[in-house]
Amino acid sequence: MPFSTFDLRPELLQAVRALGFSQPTAIQREAIPPALEGRDVLACAMTGSGKTAAFGLPILHRLAGRPRGTTRALVLTPTRELAAQIEEHLRDLGRHTRISSAVVIGGVGMKPQEQALRRGVDIVVATPGRLLDHMRFPYAALRSLEVLVLDEADRMLDMGFLPDIRRILRRLPDQEKRQTLFFSATIPPAIADLSREMLRAPVTIAVERPAAPATGITHAAYPVPSGLKSALLAELVRRGEIRSVIAFTRTKHRANRLADYLVRNGVAANRIHGNRSQAQRTAALGGFKAGRFPVLVATDIAARGIDVEALSHVVNYDVPGSAEDYVHRVGRTARAALTGDALLFVSPEEEPAVRSIERAIGKRLPRLTLEGFDYAARPTAPREHAPRAARPFRAPHPRRGRAIGSGARGGGRGPRRSRLSAR
């Protein structure tokens, strides 16, 4: 079925054609009709399935031709990069309308965002933490809000944003006065409870099996000692086995070390994670999309919502903590019906964690070796690159009674900084 079968305004169909979209995706086929009717929607769909247009086109159709000067639609999303991507896509879809939009995210100055909220831009795309910063002031009351979208709701739960979302909901018009569109890759119990609070007789849509990667992805594993993972990735890129890759690490520090190693060894790379400023994150993603360097090292902040055209590979430099995380990571490739490769670098200590991933994708990952690579070489950085579980025990200092080096910068403050950095 073509997009013309939807009762959309001609200027929106014109934009869809200009963007090269001919046939709607499964989530778009299922979600657009009830959303156009003003129904609440609860949709379970994987990242990369076309959700932005599924909620964006009905919002743009509803707002086009309406009085301006007040914010009528709010999209909440977990990360800055995803918020910026959604707002850009909405601008593309609404290019032939006069509908305005703005991004409200952390890591940048609040003043331009305040000015946009005071003007009453039609659509605000925001991360929860920064929106709450603005909601302390009357100019961000959003009293005229008509449509609320929660995108990647389960990821917001994972990042600890559920209390923030509840605080935002208390400041918005009652659910009887607004339409709510709720999108999540999975529906764990906490998300199901939240959806029951937010939605009125929703149309429920489940277009893809949760925890199933895209069919266009080829999966494989490279067994490799933990201290040689960096060298293996560098060698794969140098040999041309990999053209463009997002390499996922477990922590921000490991992302820094991997990126630094690649650059020192002649492989152009950059990094993106929560400790980087918004300007640095934007520059890194922009340079990678433009092809200025072949490797983008990332933490899971980039696992959802980063749309890189024709990305050839995703490398799980660290085995992720769950099969669900693996699915979201590898979902960066094989988007829009393309194909891609998902590689898993597996040290001996990580082999047990691979089995849950293999159960999720329904097959054993083939084990590969790179011909000519010295798997018995001296580790490139044995301490830095060892998996967390395999790091040696550090005895307590006899005077302080705690592990040497476990100062105030570690431990309990880490999760809090991680959540704030995602605003």
ChimeraX attribute file (.defattr): number of C-alpha atoms within 10 A of each C-alpha:
attribute: neighborCount
match mode: 1-to-1
recipient: residues
	/A:1	10
	/A:2	10
	/A:3	18
	/A:4	17
	/A:5	9
	/A:6	15
	/A:7	13
	/A:8	18
	/A:9	16
	/A:10	12
	/A:11	15
	/A:12	23
	/A:13	20
	/A:14	15
	/A:15	18
	/A:16	22
	/A:17	13
	/A:18	12
	/A:19	12
	/A:20	8
	/A:21	13
	/A:22	13
	/A:23	13
	/A:24	19
	/A:25	18
	/A:26	17
	/A:27	23
	/A:28	20
	/A:29	18
	/A:30	19
	/A:31	25
	/A:32	24
	/A:33	17
	/A:34	15
	/A:35	22
	/A:36	19
	/A:37	10
	/A:38	18
	/A:39	19
	/A:40	26
	/A:41	26
	/A:42	26
	/A:43	25
	/A:44	23
	/A:45	23
	/A:46	27
	/A:47	26
	/A:48	20
	/A:49	21
	/A:50	17
	/A:51	24
	/A:52	21
	/A:53	22
	/A:54	23
	/A:55	26
	/A:56	24
	/A:57	23
	/A:58	24
	/A:59	27
	/A:60	26
	/A:61	20
	/A:62	20
	/A:63	20
	/A:64	18
	/A:65	11
	/A:66	12
	/A:67	8
	/A:68	16
	/A:69	13
	/A:70	17
	/A:71	25
	/A:72	23
	/A:73	26
	/A:74	22
	/A:75	24
	/A:76	24
	/A:77	27
	/A:78	30
	/A:79	26
	/A:80	28
	/A:81	22
	/A:82	24
	/A:83	25
	/A:84	21
	/A:85	17
	/A:86	24
	/A:87	22
	/A:88	15
	/A:89	16
	/A:90	23
	/A:91	20
	/A:92	15
	/A:93	24
	/A:94	25
	/A:95	16
	/A:96	15
	/A:97	17
	/A:98	15
	/A:99	19
	/A:100	20
	/A:101	22
	/A:102	22
	/A:103	22
	/A:104	29
	/A:105	27
	/A:106	22
	/A:107	20
	/A:108	13
	/A:109	10
	/A:110	14
	/A:111	9
	/A:112	13
	/A:113	20
	/A:114	16
	/A:115	12
	/A:116	20
	/A:117	24
	/A:118	16
	/A:119	14
	/A:120	22
	/A:121	19
	/A:122	26
	/A:123	27
	/A:124	26
	/A:125	25
	/A:126	27
	/A:127	27
	/A:128	27
	/A:129	22
	/A:130	20
	/A:131	23
	/A:132	17
	/A:133	14
	/A:134	17
	/A:135	16
	/A:136	10
	/A:137	10
	/A:138	10
	/A:139	16
	/A:140	20
	/A:141	17
	/A:142	20
	/A:143	15
	/A:144	15
	/A:145	20
	/A:146	23
	/A:147	25
	/A:148	26
	/A:149	22
	/A:150	20
	/A:151	26
	/A:152	25
	/A:153	26
	/A:154	22
	/A:155	21
	/A:156	23
	/A:157	17
	/A:158	11
	/A:159	18
	/A:160	17
	/A:161	23
	/A:162	19
	/A:163	11
	/A:164	16
	/A:165	21
	/A:166	14
	/A:167	14
	/A:168	16
	/A:169	15
	/A:170	9
	/A:171	14
	/A:172	17
	/A:173	17
	/A:174	14
	/A:175	17
	/A:176	11
	/A:177	12
	/A:178	21
	/A:179	24
	/A:180	27
	/A:181	26
	/A:182	26
	/A:183	27
	/A:184	23
	/A:185	24
	/A:186	22
	/A:187	19
	/A:188	11
	/A:189	9
	/A:190	11
	/A:191	19
	/A:192	13
	/A:193	11
	/A:194	16
	/A:195	21
	/A:196	12
	/A:197	12
	/A:198	20
	/A:199	20
	/A:200	17
	/A:201	10
	/A:202	19
	/A:203	16
	/A:204	14
	/A:205	16
	/A:206	17
	/A:207	18
	/A:208	18
	/A:209	12
	/A:210	17
	/A:211	18
	/A:212	17
	/A:213	23
	/A:214	26
	/A:215	13
	/A:216	16
	/A:217	20
	/A:218	18
	/A:219	20
	/A:220	17
	/A:221	19
	/A:222	19
	/A:223	18
	/A:224	18
	/A:225	20
	/A:226	25
	/A:227	21
	/A:228	22
	/A:229	25
	/A:230	21
	/A:231	20
	/A:232	20
	/A:233	21
	/A:234	20
	/A:235	18
	/A:236	14
	/A:237	18
	/A:238	14
	/A:239	9
	/A:240	9
	/A:241	13
	/A:242	20
	/A:243	16
	/A:244	21
	/A:245	26
	/A:246	31
	/A:247	24
	/A:248	29
	/A:249	22
	/A:250	18
	/A:251	14
	/A:252	20
	/A:253	14
	/A:254	20
	/A:255	23
	/A:256	17
	/A:257	16
	/A:258	28
	/A:259	24
	/A:260	16
	/A:261	18
	/A:262	21
	/A:263	14
	/A:264	11
	/A:265	14
	/A:266	10
	/A:267	19
	/A:268	17
	/A:269	23
	/A:270	27
	/A:271	26
	/A:272	27
	/A:273	24
	/A:274	24
	/A:275	16
	/A:276	15
	/A:277	15
	/A:278	20
	/A:279	10
	/A:280	16
	/A:281	20
	/A:282	16
	/A:283	15
	/A:284	21
	/A:285	20
	/A:286	13
	/A:287	16
	/A:288	22
	/A:289	18
	/A:290	12
	/A:291	12
	/A:292	13
	/A:293	17
	/A:294	20
	/A:295	28
	/A:296	23
	/A:297	26
	/A:298	28
	/A:299	22
	/A:300	19
	/A:301	23
	/A:302	23
	/A:303	21
	/A:304	24
	/A:305	25
	/A:306	21
	/A:307	20
	/A:308	18
	/A:309	14
	/A:310	16
	/A:311	23
	/A:312	21
	/A:313	25
	/A:314	27
	/A:315	24
	/A:316	22
	/A:317	27
	/A:318	23
	/A:319	23
	/A:320	21
	/A:321	13
	/A:322	13
	/A:323	21
	/A:324	18
	/A:325	17
	/A:326	25
	/A:327	24
	/A:328	23
	/A:329	27
	/A:330	28
	/A:331	27
	/A:332	28
	/A:333	30
	/A:334	25
	/A:335	23
	/A:336	15
	/A:337	12
	/A:338	15
	/A:339	17
	/A:340	23
	/A:341	20
	/A:342	24
	/A:343	22
	/A:344	27
	/A:345	25
	/A:346	23
	/A:347	20
	/A:348	11
	/A:349	14
	/A:350	18
	/A:351	12
	/A:352	10
	/A:353	15
	/A:354	21
	/A:355	14
	/A:356	14
	/A:357	23
	/A:358	14
	/A:359	12
	/A:360	19
	/A:361	18
	/A:362	10
	/A:363	11
	/A:364	15
	/A:365	19
	/A:366	10
	/A:367	14
	/A:368	14
	/A:369	12
	/A:370	12
	/A:371	7
	/A:372	6
	/A:373	12
	/A:374	11
	/A:375	18
	/A:376	9
	/A:377	11
	/A:378	10
	/A:379	17
	/A:380	15
	/A:381	17
	/A:382	14
	/A:383	14
	/A:384	15
	/A:385	22
	/A:386	21
	/A:387	18
	/A:388	11
	/A:389	9
	/A:390	12
	/A:391	12
	/A:392	9
	/A:393	8
	/A:394	11
	/A:395	10
	/A:396	13
	/A:397	11
	/A:398	9
	/A:399	6
	/A:400	8
	/A:401	9
	/A:402	13
	/A:403	13
	/A:404	12
	/A:405	11
	/A:406	11
	/A:407	9
	/A:408	9
	/A:409	9
	/A:410	10
	/A:411	9
	/A:412	9
	/A:413	10
	/A:414	11
	/A:415	13
	/A:416	11
	/A:417	12
	/A:418	17
	/A:419	17
	/A:420	17
	/A:421	20
	/A:422	24
	/A:423	21
